[in-house]
Amino acid sequence: MTERRGKSIHPESLRAKLRSHDDSISVEMALMLTEWMDEKAGGSEYSKDWVQTMAVEQGLAVDVIPPAPAGGWPDEVAALQSKVMQIAALAGKIAGTTAESLIDGRIDQSEKDALAELFRDARTMLHRAERNLYRA
């Protein structure tokens, strides 16, 4: 990473910055760490969590959207139609899961986790559909 980006930080200095509430790292360094974590096995699953956390603290929502195929879909209109159908199916799952979760008048952690995952899946699909819309 140092060779590619021309930036470096001593491991002990980085460790101190990450553990301290008084000291912080720059956004540039955070982005480099994100890139580094993306390259680690399994790292891409959590490398951008800090961005989502920072966004939530500012009242924003951030979703990780998988890239479109290079050059887009051969038929963006068909891709958009397919995603809209998938969004409708997700909406049905959200409604069903919510109804089942509320039967006892409370939502336990596993029910929250299931609903949160469905909400994220729906948002991701909506972002992807919007991308197809503008490419059509």
N, C-alpha and C positions, 0 to 999 in steps of 0.2 A: 504494500500500500504506500509506503514511504517513497519507493522508487517511482511509482506510477503518478502520485499526486505531488511529490516534492515537499511534503510536510511530514513532520514527525513529532512525537511526544514520548518522553520517557515513560515506561510502564508504571513506575512508582508515582510519577506526577499525575498520570491519568487516573490511577487508582485513588489517589487523594482527592482529586476533583470530583470523581463519581461518588465518593462516600461522604463528601463534605456538603453541608448546607450553606456554608459561607462562600465557597468558591464554586465556579461553574465552568463549563466548557463552552466554546463558541458554537454557533450553529454549523459553521463549516466543519468543525471537528466532529460534531454529532452526525453530520451527513457522511463523513468519512467512516465513522464507526458503523453506521447503518450499512454502508457499502461493504465493509469488512464482514459484518455479521451475515449479510446476504450470501457471501461466498462460502461460509461455513456450512457443514452438513446440518440441515434442519434449521439453520439460522434465519432463513427467509420467513419462517412462520412467526417469528417474534421481533424481527429487526426493526420494524416500523411501529411497534407498540408505543414508543416514546412520542412519536408524532401524533398518534391518536390521543394519547393522554394530554399532551400539550393543547391540542385542539379542544378537548372537552373542558379543560380549565379555562379556556377563552370563550366558551359557549358555542363552539363549532362542532361539527361532526365530520369525520374523515373516514373514508372507506378505501380499502385496497382493491383496485380494479385490475383484473388480469388483462394483459395486452391483447389487442385485436390481432388477427392474423396479419402478417406482413402484406401490405397492399389492400387490406380490408377483405370483406366477404365477397365472393363472386356475385351474389345477389343480396345487397343490403336490405332491400324491401322484404325479402323472404326471411332474412335473419331477424329483422325487426318484428315481423309477425310471429315468428317462433318465440322470441323473447317475451312478447306480450302474453302469449299463451302460458309460458312458464311463470310469468308474474301472476297471472290469474290462479294458476295451480298453487303457488306459494301463498296467495291471499286465502285460499281455501284451507290450507294447512294451518295458517296463523289463526284463522277463525276457529277451526276444530280444536287446536291445541289450547287456545285461550278458554274455550268453553269447558274443556276437560279440566283445565287447571283451576277454574273457578267453582267447580262443583261443591267443594268443601268450604268455600268462602275465603280461602287464603291461597297464596302462591308460595310453594317451597322453593329451595335453591335449585333443584333439578328442573323444576318447571320454568323458573326464570331463565336458566341456562338454555333450555330448549327454545323458549320464545325468543330470547336474544339472538340465537343463531338463525332462526327463521327471519327475524327482522333484518339482520345483516345480509342474509342471502337475498332478500327482496330488494334492499337498497342497492346491492351490487348489480342485480339484474336490471334495475331501473337505470343505473348509470350506463350499463352496457347497451340498453335499448336506446338511450339518448344518443350515445355515440353512433349507433346504426342510423338513427334518424338523420343526423347531420351529414352522414356519409352517403345517404341514399340520393 
